Amino acid sequence: VAISGASSSLFVGVGIGDITGPADDVNFMGMANPSQKGTGIHFRLFARAYAFADAKGSAVAFISLDAGMPGHVLKQRVLQRVAAQVGKGVYFD
């Protein structure tokens, strides 16, 4: 999508992906008896990405996911994929 004004343009990109995990034998992350396991899916989980760029090439992206505790390993894997697409050294935490 491109949005143009009198003197500038803004390019916008969006993406969504289903990140729902397994439907059976899921632990409750300390919120129940450790022997309890979940069954079924209450609602699906998604990752969303929003990217914005101007005509000069300045860009920013925001990535979010419906997960309470994604962990460091997942964050690093997402950053590796972003770096593969847009180059290293463009990420700021």
C-alpha positions as CSV (number, residue, x, y, z in Angstrom):
1,V,0.0,0.0,0.0
2,A,1.3,3.4,-0.8
3,I,0.0,6.6,0.8
4,S,0.9,9.8,-1.0
5,G,0.7,13.3,0.4
6,A,1.5,16.7,-1.0
7,S,5.3,16.2,-0.5
8,S,5.9,12.7,0.7
9,S,4.9,9.1,0.3
10,L,4.6,6.3,2.9
11,F,4.7,2.7,1.9
12,V,3.0,0.2,4.3
13,G,3.3,-3.6,4.4
14,V,1.5,-6.0,6.7
15,G,1.6,-9.7,7.3
16,I,0.0,-12.3,9.6
17,G,0.9,-15.9,10.3
18,D,-0.7,-18.6,12.4
19,I,1.7,-19.7,15.2
20,T,-0.8,-21.9,17.1
21,G,1.1,-24.8,18.7
22,P,0.1,-28.3,19.4
23,A,-3.5,-29.0,20.5
24,D,-2.7,-31.7,23.0
25,D,-0.4,-32.4,26.0
26,V,0.5,-28.7,26.6
27,N,1.7,-27.6,30.1
28,F,0.3,-24.5,31.8
29,M,3.6,-22.7,32.5
30,G,3.2,-22.9,36.3
31,M,-0.5,-21.9,36.4
32,A,-1.7,-25.3,37.5
33,N,-0.7,-28.6,39.0
34,P,2.5,-29.7,37.1
35,S,0.8,-33.0,36.1
36,Q,-2.1,-31.2,34.4
37,K,-1.9,-31.0,30.6
38,G,-4.1,-29.0,28.3
39,T,-6.1,-30.5,25.5
40,G,-7.7,-28.6,22.6
41,I,-7.3,-25.1,21.3
42,H,-9.1,-22.2,23.1
43,F,-8.2,-19.8,20.3
44,R,-5.6,-19.6,17.6
45,L,-2.4,-17.6,18.1
46,F,-0.9,-15.3,15.4
47,A,2.2,-13.3,14.6
48,R,1.8,-10.0,13.0
49,A,4.2,-7.7,11.2
50,Y,3.8,-4.1,10.1
51,A,6.4,-2.3,8.0
52,F,6.6,1.3,7.0
53,A,9.0,3.0,4.6
54,D,9.3,6.4,3.1
55,A,10.3,7.4,-0.5
56,K,13.9,8.1,0.8
57,G,14.3,4.5,1.9
58,S,14.0,5.0,5.7
59,A,12.1,2.1,7.1
60,V,10.8,0.6,10.4
61,A,9.1,-2.7,11.1
62,F,7.1,-3.9,14.1
63,I,6.6,-7.6,14.8
64,S,4.3,-8.9,17.5
65,L,3.0,-12.3,18.5
66,D,0.2,-13.7,20.6
67,A,2.5,-15.4,23.1
68,G,3.1,-14.8,26.8
69,M,6.6,-16.1,27.0
70,P,8.3,-16.6,23.6
71,G,11.8,-16.9,24.9
72,H,15.2,-15.7,23.7
73,V,15.7,-18.5,21.2
74,L,12.6,-17.6,19.3
75,K,13.6,-13.9,19.3
76,Q,17.0,-14.7,17.9
77,R,15.5,-16.9,15.1
78,V,13.1,-14.1,14.1
79,L,16.0,-11.6,14.1
80,Q,18.0,-14.0,11.9
81,R,15.2,-14.2,9.4
82,V,14.7,-10.4,9.4
83,A,18.5,-9.9,8.9
84,A,18.4,-12.4,5.9
85,Q,15.7,-10.3,4.3
86,V,16.9,-6.7,5.0
87,G,20.5,-7.1,6.0
88,K,22.4,-7.1,9.3
89,G,22.8,-4.2,11.5
90,V,19.4,-2.7,11.0
91,Y,17.8,-4.1,14.2
92,F,17.4,-2.0,17.4
93,D,16.1,-3.7,20.6
